[in-house]
Amino acid sequence: MAEELIWKSRAYNDTFMESYREAFDRLNIKDYHFKRFILGNFDRAEDIHKRPLSKMTQDIARQLGIIR
C-alpha cells in the first residue's frame, strides 16, 4: 500500500489531478469521493474506522502531498 502511494505521488502531478478533478466536477461527484478514488481509501479523519489501514494511508498521503 505504501509503495502504491509513492507511485501515485509521482504519477499524479498537479495537471493530472486538476484534469481528473474537473471530470469529477462535471459528474457532480463530491471532492471527498475524488480523493477517495485517488487514494483507494478514505481521506477524512472521521472515516478511519470504515476500512483497514485508513489512518496509515492518510498519514502517508499527507506526507507525500497527495492530500492536504
PyMOL Python script that loads the backbone (N, CA, C, O; Angstrom):
from pymol import cmd

cmd.read_pdbstr("""\
ATOM      1  N   MET A   1       0.819  -1.180   0.000  1.00  0.00           N
ATOM      2  CA  MET A   1       0.000   0.000   0.000  1.00  0.00           C
ATOM      3  C   MET A   1       0.870   1.253   0.000  1.00  0.00           C
ATOM      4  O   MET A   1       0.609   2.178  -0.769  1.00  0.00           O
ATOM      5  N   ALA A   2       1.871   1.302   0.824  1.00  0.00           N
ATOM      6  CA  ALA A   2       2.730   2.484   0.888  1.00  0.00           C
ATOM      7  C   ALA A   2       3.444   2.701  -0.440  1.00  0.00           C
ATOM      8  O   ALA A   2       3.593   3.836  -0.893  1.00  0.00           O
ATOM      9  N   GLU A   3       3.876   1.631  -1.051  1.00  0.00           N
ATOM     10  CA  GLU A   3       4.564   1.746  -2.336  1.00  0.00           C
ATOM     11  C   GLU A   3       3.634   2.327  -3.402  1.00  0.00           C
ATOM     12  O   GLU A   3       4.055   3.160  -4.205  1.00  0.00           O
ATOM     13  N   GLU A   4       2.381   1.893  -3.411  1.00  0.00           N
ATOM     14  CA  GLU A   4       1.409   2.422  -4.370  1.00  0.00           C
ATOM     15  C   GLU A   4       1.192   3.918  -4.160  1.00  0.00           C
ATOM     16  O   GLU A   4       1.034   4.659  -5.130  1.00  0.00           O
ATOM     17  N   LEU A   5       1.181   4.364  -2.920  1.00  0.00           N
ATOM     18  CA  LEU A   5       1.031   5.786  -2.650  1.00  0.00           C
ATOM     19  C   LEU A   5       2.228   6.579  -3.171  1.00  0.00           C
ATOM     20  O   LEU A   5       2.068   7.698  -3.658  1.00  0.00           O
ATOM     21  N   ILE A   6       3.411   6.010  -3.070  1.00  0.00           N
ATOM     22  CA  ILE A   6       4.601   6.672  -3.622  1.00  0.00           C
ATOM     23  C   ILE A   6       4.474   6.776  -5.135  1.00  0.00           C
ATOM     24  O   ILE A   6       4.780   7.822  -5.707  1.00  0.00           O
ATOM     25  N   TRP A   7       4.029   5.710  -5.792  1.00  0.00           N
ATOM     26  CA  TRP A   7       3.810   5.750  -7.244  1.00  0.00           C
ATOM     27  C   TRP A   7       2.800   6.829  -7.604  1.00  0.00           C
ATOM     28  O   TRP A   7       3.006   7.596  -8.544  1.00  0.00           O
ATOM     29  N   LYS A   8       1.707   6.882  -6.850  1.00  0.00           N
ATOM     30  CA  LYS A   8       0.667   7.866  -7.125  1.00  0.00           C
ATOM     31  C   LYS A   8       1.185   9.282  -6.929  1.00  0.00           C
ATOM     32  O   LYS A   8       0.838  10.177  -7.701  1.00  0.00           O
ATOM     33  N   SER A   9       2.002   9.498  -5.919  1.00  0.00           N
ATOM     34  CA  SER A   9       2.537  10.842  -5.688  1.00  0.00           C
ATOM     35  C   SER A   9       3.424  11.286  -6.843  1.00  0.00           C
ATOM     36  O   SER A   9       3.525  12.481  -7.121  1.00  0.00           O
ATOM     37  N   ARG A  10       4.057  10.351  -7.507  1.00  0.00           N
ATOM     38  CA  ARG A  10       4.906  10.684  -8.657  1.00  0.00           C
ATOM     39  C   ARG A  10       4.084  10.822  -9.939  1.00  0.00           C
ATOM     40  O   ARG A  10       4.356  11.693 -10.765  1.00  0.00           O
ATOM     41  N   ALA A  11       3.092   9.972 -10.100  1.00  0.00           N
ATOM     42  CA  ALA A  11       2.302   9.955 -11.335  1.00  0.00           C
ATOM     43  C   ALA A  11       1.243  11.048 -11.379  1.00  0.00           C
ATOM     44  O   ALA A  11       0.973  11.607 -12.442  1.00  0.00           O
ATOM     45  N   TYR A  12       0.648  11.353 -10.246  1.00  0.00           N
ATOM     46  CA  TYR A  12      -0.458  12.302 -10.209  1.00  0.00           C
ATOM     47  C   TYR A  12       0.060  13.702  -9.923  1.00  0.00           C
ATOM     48  O   TYR A  12      -0.043  14.194  -8.799  1.00  0.00           O
ATOM     49  N   ASN A  13       0.617  14.340 -10.947  1.00  0.00           N
ATOM     50  CA  ASN A  13       1.090  15.714 -10.777  1.00  0.00           C
ATOM     51  C   ASN A  13      -0.105  16.662 -10.748  1.00  0.00           C
ATOM     52  O   ASN A  13      -1.248  16.234 -10.913  1.00  0.00           O
ATOM     53  N   ASP A  14       0.158  17.927 -10.541  1.00  0.00           N
ATOM     54  CA  ASP A  14      -0.923  18.912 -10.391  1.00  0.00           C
ATOM     55  C   ASP A  14      -1.808  18.986 -11.630  1.00  0.00           C
ATOM     56  O   ASP A  14      -3.026  19.114 -11.504  1.00  0.00           O
ATOM     57  N   THR A  15      -1.226  18.910 -12.817  1.00  0.00           N
ATOM     58  CA  THR A  15      -2.002  18.967 -14.056  1.00  0.00           C
ATOM     59  C   THR A  15      -2.933  17.775 -14.172  1.00  0.00           C
ATOM     60  O   THR A  15      -4.107  17.923 -14.513  1.00  0.00           O
ATOM     61  N   PHE A  16      -2.413  16.607 -13.891  1.00  0.00           N
ATOM     62  CA  PHE A  16      -3.218  15.384 -13.939  1.00  0.00           C
ATOM     63  C   PHE A  16      -4.356  15.456 -12.922  1.00  0.00           C
ATOM     64  O   PHE A  16      -5.502  15.139 -13.241  1.00  0.00           O
ATOM     65  N   MET A  17      -4.038  15.868 -11.712  1.00  0.00           N
ATOM     66  CA  MET A  17      -5.046  15.949 -10.657  1.00  0.00           C
ATOM     67  C   MET A  17      -6.134  16.952 -11.033  1.00  0.00           C
ATOM     68  O   MET A  17      -7.316  16.700 -10.796  1.00  0.00           O
ATOM     69  N   GLU A  18      -5.752  18.072 -11.610  1.00  0.00           N
ATOM     70  CA  GLU A  18      -6.743  19.086 -11.988  1.00  0.00           C
ATOM     71  C   GLU A  18      -7.666  18.567 -13.088  1.00  0.00           C
ATOM     72  O   GLU A  18      -8.869  18.823 -13.048  1.00  0.00           O
ATOM     73  N   SER A  19      -7.130  17.852 -14.059  1.00  0.00           N
ATOM     74  CA  SER A  19      -7.986  17.319 -15.124  1.00  0.00           C
ATOM     75  C   SER A  19      -8.941  16.267 -14.567  1.00  0.00           C
ATOM     76  O   SER A  19     -10.103  16.219 -14.972  1.00  0.00           O
ATOM     77  N   TYR A  20      -8.480  15.434 -13.657  1.00  0.00           N
ATOM     78  CA  TYR A  20      -9.364  14.467 -13.004  1.00  0.00           C
ATOM     79  C   TYR A  20     -10.430  15.185 -12.172  1.00  0.00           C
ATOM     80  O   TYR A  20     -11.604  14.813 -12.197  1.00  0.00           O
ATOM     81  N   ARG A  21     -10.015  16.200 -11.448  1.00  0.00           N
ATOM     82  CA  ARG A  21     -10.955  16.949 -10.599  1.00  0.00           C
ATOM     83  C   ARG A  21     -12.054  17.592 -11.444  1.00  0.00           C
ATOM     84  O   ARG A  21     -13.223  17.580 -11.058  1.00  0.00           O
ATOM     85  N   GLU A  22     -11.685  18.150 -12.589  1.00  0.00           N
ATOM     86  CA  GLU A  22     -12.674  18.749 -13.486  1.00  0.00           C
ATOM     87  C   GLU A  22     -13.658  17.702 -13.999  1.00  0.00           C
ATOM     88  O   GLU A  22     -14.858  17.960 -14.082  1.00  0.00           O
ATOM     89  N   ALA A  23     -13.152  16.532 -14.338  1.00  0.00           N
ATOM     90  CA  ALA A  23     -14.027  15.457 -14.801  1.00  0.00           C
ATOM     91  C   ALA A  23     -14.999  15.034 -13.700  1.00  0.00           C
ATOM     92  O   ALA A  23     -16.179  14.803 -13.966  1.00  0.00           O
ATOM     93  N   PHE A  24     -14.512  14.932 -12.481  1.00  0.00           N
ATOM     94  CA  PHE A  24     -15.375  14.565 -11.352  1.00  0.00           C
ATOM     95  C   PHE A  24     -16.410  15.654 -11.092  1.00  0.00           C
ATOM     96  O   PHE A  24     -17.561  15.355 -10.773  1.00  0.00           O
ATOM     97  N   ASP A  25     -16.004  16.919 -11.226  1.00  0.00           N
ATOM     98  CA  ASP A  25     -16.945  18.030 -11.031  1.00  0.00           C
ATOM     99  C   ASP A  25     -18.072  17.971 -12.057  1.00  0.00           C
ATOM    100  O   ASP A  25     -19.234  18.194 -11.715  1.00  0.00           O
ATOM    101  N   ARG A  26     -17.740  17.674 -13.302  1.00  0.00           N
ATOM    102  CA  ARG A  26     -18.767  17.581 -14.347  1.00  0.00           C
ATOM    103  C   ARG A  26     -19.760  16.463 -14.061  1.00  0.00           C
ATOM    104  O   ARG A  26     -20.912  16.524 -14.492  1.00  0.00           O
ATOM    105  N   LEU A  27     -19.321  15.460 -13.345  1.00  0.00           N
ATOM    106  CA  LEU A  27     -20.197  14.336 -12.997  1.00  0.00           C
ATOM    107  C   LEU A  27     -20.913  14.559 -11.670  1.00  0.00           C
ATOM    108  O   LEU A  27     -21.627  13.679 -11.189  1.00  0.00           O
ATOM    109  N   ASN A  28     -20.721  15.738 -11.078  1.00  0.00           N
ATOM    110  CA  ASN A  28     -21.315  16.082  -9.777  1.00  0.00           C
ATOM    111  C   ASN A  28     -20.897  15.126  -8.670  1.00  0.00           C
ATOM    112  O   ASN A  28     -21.698  14.765  -7.808  1.00  0.00           O
ATOM    113  N   ILE A  29     -19.632  14.723  -8.705  1.00  0.00           N
ATOM    114  CA  ILE A  29     -19.077  13.851  -7.670  1.00  0.00           C
ATOM    115  C   ILE A  29     -18.327  14.731  -6.676  1.00  0.00           C
ATOM    116  O   ILE A  29     -17.515  15.570  -7.066  1.00  0.00           O
ATOM    117  N   LYS A  30     -18.601  14.536  -5.414  1.00  0.00           N
ATOM    118  CA  LYS A  30     -18.023  15.358  -4.348  1.00  0.00           C
ATOM    119  C   LYS A  30     -16.507  15.226  -4.279  1.00  0.00           C
ATOM    120  O   LYS A  30     -15.939  14.223  -4.710  1.00  0.00           O
ATOM    121  N   ASP A  31     -15.855  16.260  -3.725  1.00  0.00           N
ATOM    122  CA  ASP A  31     -14.400  16.289  -3.614  1.00  0.00           C
ATOM    123  C   ASP A  31     -13.862  15.128  -2.777  1.00  0.00           C
ATOM    124  O   ASP A  31     -12.831  14.546  -3.115  1.00  0.00           O
ATOM    125  N   TYR A  32     -14.555  14.789  -1.686  1.00  0.00           N
ATOM    126  CA  TYR A  32     -14.041  13.706  -0.853  1.00  0.00           C
ATOM    127  C   TYR A  32     -14.120  12.353  -1.572  1.00  0.00           C
ATOM    128  O   TYR A  32     -13.329  11.456  -1.281  1.00  0.00           O
ATOM    129  N   HIS A  33     -15.055  12.200  -2.496  1.00  0.00           N
ATOM    130  CA  HIS A  33     -15.091  10.973  -3.297  1.00  0.00           C
ATOM    131  C   HIS A  33     -13.923  10.947  -4.285  1.00  0.00           C
ATOM    132  O   HIS A  33     -13.360   9.889  -4.569  1.00  0.00           O
ATOM    133  N   PHE A  34     -13.571  12.120  -4.802  1.00  0.00           N
ATOM    134  CA  PHE A  34     -12.420  12.216  -5.699  1.00  0.00           C
ATOM    135  C   PHE A  34     -11.152  11.783  -4.970  1.00  0.00           C
ATOM    136  O   PHE A  34     -10.373  10.983  -5.488  1.00  0.00           O
ATOM    137  N   LYS A  35     -10.952  12.310  -3.776  1.00  0.00           N
ATOM    138  CA  LYS A  35      -9.765  11.943  -3.005  1.00  0.00           C
ATOM    139  C   LYS A  35      -9.775  10.459  -2.657  1.00  0.00           C
ATOM    140  O   LYS A  35      -8.731   9.807  -2.667  1.00  0.00           O
ATOM    141  N   ARG A  36     -10.931   9.939  -2.355  1.00  0.00           N
ATOM    142  CA  ARG A  36     -11.055   8.503  -2.049  1.00  0.00           C
ATOM    143  C   ARG A  36     -10.691   7.669  -3.274  1.00  0.00           C
ATOM    144  O   ARG A  36     -10.045   6.628  -3.151  1.00  0.00           O
ATOM    145  N   PHE A  37     -11.103   8.124  -4.445  1.00  0.00           N
ATOM    146  CA  PHE A  37     -10.758   7.451  -5.698  1.00  0.00           C
ATOM    147  C   PHE A  37      -9.245   7.437  -5.915  1.00  0.00           C
ATOM    148  O   PHE A  37      -8.673   6.403  -6.261  1.00  0.00           O
ATOM    149  N   ILE A  38      -8.606   8.578  -5.713  1.00  0.00           N
ATOM    150  CA  ILE A  38      -7.158   8.675  -5.912  1.00  0.00           C
ATOM    151  C   ILE A  38      -6.402   7.799  -4.910  1.00  0.00           C
ATOM    152  O   ILE A  38      -5.468   7.090  -5.283  1.00  0.00           O
ATOM    153  N   LEU A  39      -6.802   7.849  -3.653  1.00  0.00           N
ATOM    154  CA  LEU A  39      -6.089   7.088  -2.612  1.00  0.00           C
ATOM    155  C   LEU A  39      -6.419   5.598  -2.622  1.00  0.00           C
ATOM    156  O   LEU A  39      -5.584   4.771  -2.258  1.00  0.00           O
ATOM    157  N   GLY A  40      -7.616   5.266  -3.032  1.00  0.00           N
ATOM    158  CA  GLY A  40      -8.058   3.888  -2.894  1.00  0.00           C
ATOM    159  C   GLY A  40      -8.442   3.592  -1.453  1.00  0.00           C
ATOM    160  O   GLY A  40      -8.498   2.439  -1.026  1.00  0.00           O
ATOM    161  N   ASN A  41      -8.706   4.676  -0.707  1.00  0.00           N
ATOM    162  CA  ASN A  41      -9.059   4.564   0.703  1.00  0.00           C
ATOM    163  C   ASN A  41      -9.695   5.877   1.145  1.00  0.00           C
ATOM    164  O   ASN A  41      -9.731   6.836   0.374  1.00  0.00           O
ATOM    165  N   PHE A  42     -10.188   5.929   2.359  1.00  0.00           N
ATOM    166  CA  PHE A  42     -10.809   7.137   2.874  1.00  0.00           C
ATOM    167  C   PHE A  42      -9.755   8.178   3.223  1.00  0.00           C
ATOM    168  O   PHE A  42      -8.666   7.841   3.689  1.00  0.00           O
ATOM    169  N   ASP A  43     -10.088   9.452   2.995  1.00  0.00           N
ATOM    170  CA  ASP A  43      -9.121  10.513   3.268  1.00  0.00           C
ATOM    171  C   ASP A  43      -9.505  11.378   4.454  1.00  0.00           C
ATOM    172  O   ASP A  43      -8.704  12.208   4.883  1.00  0.00           O
ATOM    173  N   ARG A  44     -10.692  11.215   4.994  1.00  0.00           N
ATOM    174  CA  ARG A  44     -11.151  12.055   6.111  1.00  0.00           C
ATOM    175  C   ARG A  44     -10.938  11.327   7.439  1.00  0.00           C
ATOM    176  O   ARG A  44     -11.172  10.124   7.552  1.00  0.00           O
ATOM    177  N   ALA A  45     -10.493  12.082   8.429  1.00  0.00           N
ATOM    178  CA  ALA A  45     -10.190  11.508   9.745  1.00  0.00           C
ATOM    179  C   ALA A  45     -11.400  10.807  10.354  1.00  0.00           C
ATOM    180  O   ALA A  45     -11.249   9.785  11.024  1.00  0.00           O
ATOM    181  N   GLU A  46     -12.590  11.342  10.130  1.00  0.00           N
ATOM    182  CA  GLU A  46     -13.785  10.724  10.715  1.00  0.00           C
ATOM    183  C   GLU A  46     -14.157   9.395  10.056  1.00  0.00           C
ATOM    184  O   GLU A  46     -15.047   8.696  10.539  1.00  0.00           O
ATOM    185  N   ASP A  47     -13.487   9.042   8.960  1.00  0.00           N
ATOM    186  CA  ASP A  47     -13.796   7.798   8.258  1.00  0.00           C
ATOM    187  C   ASP A  47     -12.768   6.684   8.477  1.00  0.00           C
ATOM    188  O   ASP A  47     -12.848   5.638   7.834  1.00  0.00           O
ATOM    189  N   ILE A  48     -11.809   6.897   9.376  1.00  0.00           N
ATOM    190  CA  ILE A  48     -10.734   5.907   9.515  1.00  0.00           C
ATOM    191  C   ILE A  48     -11.228   4.545   9.997  1.00  0.00           C
ATOM    192  O   ILE A  48     -10.547   3.539   9.800  1.00  0.00           O
ATOM    193  N   HIS A  49     -12.385   4.501  10.614  1.00  0.00           N
ATOM    194  CA  HIS A  49     -12.922   3.231  11.105  1.00  0.00           C
ATOM    195  C   HIS A  49     -13.622   2.424  10.004  1.00  0.00           C
ATOM    196  O   HIS A  49     -14.025   1.286  10.247  1.00  0.00           O
ATOM    197  N   LYS A  50     -13.770   2.975   8.831  1.00  0.00           N
ATOM    198  CA  LYS A  50     -14.551   2.332   7.777  1.00  0.00           C
ATOM    199  C   LYS A  50     -13.767   1.318   6.941  1.00  0.00           C
ATOM    200  O   LYS A  50     -14.363   0.468   6.279  1.00  0.00           O
ATOM    201  N   ARG A  51     -12.447   1.404   6.969  1.00  0.00           N
ATOM    202  CA  ARG A  51     -11.637   0.474   6.176  1.00  0.00           C
ATOM    203  C   ARG A  51     -10.296   0.279   6.862  1.00  0.00           C
ATOM    204  O   ARG A  51      -9.719   1.230   7.388  1.00  0.00           O
ATOM    205  N   PRO A  52      -9.798  -0.950   6.858  1.00  0.00           N
ATOM    206  CA  PRO A  52      -8.497  -1.198   7.480  1.00  0.00           C
ATOM    207  C   PRO A  52      -7.400  -0.335   6.837  1.00  0.00           C
ATOM    208  O   PRO A  52      -7.402  -0.106   5.628  1.00  0.00           O
ATOM    209  N   LEU A  53      -6.497   0.120   7.645  1.00  0.00           N
ATOM    210  CA  LEU A  53      -5.318   0.893   7.251  1.00  0.00           C
ATOM    211  C   LEU A  53      -5.635   2.294   6.724  1.00  0.00           C
ATOM    212  O   LEU A  53      -4.779   2.927   6.107  1.00  0.00           O
ATOM    213  N   SER A  54      -6.846   2.780   6.959  1.00  0.00           N
ATOM    214  CA  SER A  54      -7.199   4.130   6.506  1.00  0.00           C
ATOM    215  C   SER A  54      -6.298   5.186   7.139  1.00  0.00           C
ATOM    216  O   SER A  54      -5.844   6.103   6.454  1.00  0.00           O
ATOM    217  N   LYS A  55      -6.041   5.070   8.409  1.00  0.00           N
ATOM    218  CA  LYS A  55      -5.197   6.046   9.113  1.00  0.00           C
ATOM    219  C   LYS A  55      -3.787   6.052   8.535  1.00  0.00           C
ATOM    220  O   LYS A  55      -3.219   7.118   8.301  1.00  0.00           O
ATOM    221  N   MET A  56      -3.226   4.887   8.307  1.00  0.00           N
ATOM    222  CA  MET A  56      -1.888   4.806   7.729  1.00  0.00           C
ATOM    223  C   MET A  56      -1.879   5.417   6.325  1.00  0.00           C
ATOM    224  O   MET A  56      -0.963   6.161   5.976  1.00  0.00           O
ATOM    225  N   THR A  57      -2.884   5.106   5.536  1.00  0.00           N
ATOM    226  CA  THR A  57      -2.984   5.653   4.187  1.00  0.00           C
ATOM    227  C   THR A  57      -3.049   7.170   4.230  1.00  0.00           C
ATOM    228  O   THR A  57      -2.363   7.844   3.461  1.00  0.00           O
ATOM    229  N   GLN A  58      -3.862   7.707   5.118  1.00  0.00           N
ATOM    230  CA  GLN A  58      -3.992   9.156   5.246  1.00  0.00           C
ATOM    231  C   GLN A  58      -2.672   9.796   5.646  1.00  0.00           C
ATOM    232  O   GLN A  58      -2.275  10.814   5.079  1.00  0.00           O
ATOM    233  N   ASP A  59      -2.004   9.214   6.601  1.00  0.00           N
ATOM    234  CA  ASP A  59      -0.733   9.774   7.085  1.00  0.00           C
ATOM    235  C   ASP A  59       0.322   9.798   5.979  1.00  0.00           C
ATOM    236  O   ASP A  59       1.004  10.805   5.787  1.00  0.00           O
ATOM    237  N   ILE A  60       0.451   8.701   5.261  1.00  0.00           N
ATOM    238  CA  ILE A  60       1.441   8.621   4.183  1.00  0.00           C
ATOM    239  C   ILE A  60       1.067   9.570   3.049  1.00  0.00           C
ATOM    240  O   ILE A  60       1.936  10.254   2.507  1.00  0.00           O
ATOM    241  N   ALA A  61      -0.211   9.622   2.684  1.00  0.00           N
ATOM    242  CA  ALA A  61      -0.666  10.505   1.609  1.00  0.00           C
ATOM    243  C   ALA A  61      -0.402  11.970   1.959  1.00  0.00           C
ATOM    244  O   ALA A  61      -0.050  12.760   1.084  1.00  0.00           O
ATOM    245  N   ARG A  62      -0.564  12.326   3.200  1.00  0.00           N
ATOM    246  CA  ARG A  62      -0.276  13.709   3.621  1.00  0.00           C
ATOM    247  C   ARG A  62       1.239  13.995   3.540  1.00  0.00           C
ATOM    248  O   ARG A  62       1.654  15.062   3.086  1.00  0.00           O
ATOM    249  N   GLN A  63       2.037  13.043   3.977  1.00  0.00           N
ATOM    250  CA  GLN A  63       3.485  13.221   3.915  1.00  0.00           C
ATOM    251  C   GLN A  63       3.971  13.376   2.465  1.00  0.00           C
ATOM    252  O   GLN A  63       4.913  14.121   2.192  1.00  0.00           O
ATOM    253  N   LEU A  64       3.315  12.664   1.547  1.00  0.00           N
ATOM    254  CA  LEU A  64       3.706  12.718   0.142  1.00  0.00           C
ATOM    255  C   LEU A  64       3.043  13.873  -0.611  1.00  0.00           C
ATOM    256  O   LEU A  64       3.373  14.126  -1.770  1.00  0.00           O
ATOM    257  N   GLY A  65       2.125  14.565   0.031  1.00  0.00           N
ATOM    258  CA  GLY A  65       1.456  15.694  -0.592  1.00  0.00           C
ATOM    259  C   GLY A  65       0.322  15.332  -1.528  1.00  0.00           C
ATOM    260  O   GLY A  65      -0.114  16.166  -2.321  1.00  0.00           O
ATOM    261  N   ILE A  66      -0.166  14.100  -1.450  1.00  0.00           N
ATOM    262  CA  ILE A  66      -1.291  13.687  -2.281  1.00  0.00           C
ATOM    263  C   ILE A  66      -2.566  14.337  -1.787  1.00  0.00           C
ATOM    264  O   ILE A  66      -3.385  14.790  -2.587  1.00  0.00           O
ATOM    265  N   ILE A  67      -2.741  14.386  -0.475  1.00  0.00           N
ATOM    266  CA  ILE A  67      -3.855  15.095   0.139  1.00  0.00           C
ATOM    267  C   ILE A  67      -3.287  16.082   1.139  1.00  0.00           C
ATOM    268  O   ILE A  67      -2.137  15.981   1.564  1.00  0.00           O
ATOM    269  N   ARG A  68      -4.126  17.040   1.503  1.00  0.00           N
ATOM    270  CA  ARG A  68      -3.673  18.060   2.461  1.00  0.00           C
ATOM    271  C   ARG A  68      -4.493  18.011   3.708  1.00  0.00           C
ATOM    272  O   ARG A  68      -4.261  18.793   4.630  1.00  0.00           O
TER     273      ARG A  68
END
""", "prot")
cmd.dss("prot")
cmd.show_as("cartoon", "prot")
cmd.util.cbc("prot")
cmd.orient("prot")
